[in-house]
């Protein structure tokens, strides 16, 4: 049971990291759009 909780926490951290990275990527693309 303890290992399961640790795995869930790790998975949640990976999801949050991916979401933040994706959002930063999208924001950067939107910010760079008018400069083309």
C-alpha positions as a Markdown table, in Angstrom:
| # | Residue | x | y | z |
|---|---|---|---|---|
| 1 | Unk | 0.0 | 0.0 | 0.0 |
| 2 | Unk | 2.8 | 2.4 | 0.9 |
| 3 | Unk | 4.5 | 1.8 | -2.5 |
| 4 | Unk | 1.3 | 2.5 | -4.3 |
| 5 | Unk | 1.0 | 5.9 | -2.6 |
| 6 | Unk | 4.6 | 6.7 | -3.5 |
| 7 | Unk | 4.0 | 5.7 | -7.1 |
| 8 | Unk | 0.8 | 7.9 | -7.3 |
| 9 | Unk | 2.7 | 10.9 | -5.9 |
| 10 | Unk | 5.5 | 10.4 | -8.4 |
| 11 | Unk | 3.0 | 10.1 | -11.3 |
| 12 | Unk | 1.2 | 13.2 | -10.1 |
| 13 | Unk | 4.5 | 15.1 | -10.0 |
| 14 | Unk | 5.3 | 14.0 | -13.6 |
| 15 | Unk | 1.9 | 15.1 | -14.8 |
| 16 | Unk | 2.2 | 18.5 | -13.1 |
| 17 | Unk | 5.7 | 18.9 | -14.6 |
| 18 | Unk | 4.4 | 18.0 | -18.1 |
| 19 | Unk | 1.5 | 20.4 | -17.7 |
| 20 | Unk | 3.8 | 23.3 | -16.6 |
| 21 | Unk | 6.2 | 22.6 | -19.4 |
| 22 | Unk | 3.4 | 22.4 | -22.0 |
| 23 | Unk | 1.8 | 25.6 | -20.7 |
| 24 | Unk | 5.2 | 27.4 | -20.9 |
| 25 | Unk | 5.7 | 26.1 | -24.4 |
| 26 | Unk | 2.3 | 27.3 | -25.5 |
| 27 | Unk | 2.8 | 30.7 | -23.9 |
| 28 | Unk | 6.1 | 31.1 | -25.6 |
| 29 | Unk | 4.6 | 30.2 | -29.0 |
| 30 | Unk | 1.7 | 32.7 | -28.5 |
| 31 | Unk | 4.2 | 35.4 | -27.4 |
| 32 | Unk | 6.4 | 34.7 | -30.4 |
| 33 | Unk | 3.5 | 34.6 | -32.9 |
| 34 | Unk | 3.3 | 38.4 | -33.7 |
| 35 | Unk | 7.1 | 38.6 | -34.4 |
| 36 | Unk | 7.0 | 36.3 | -37.4 |
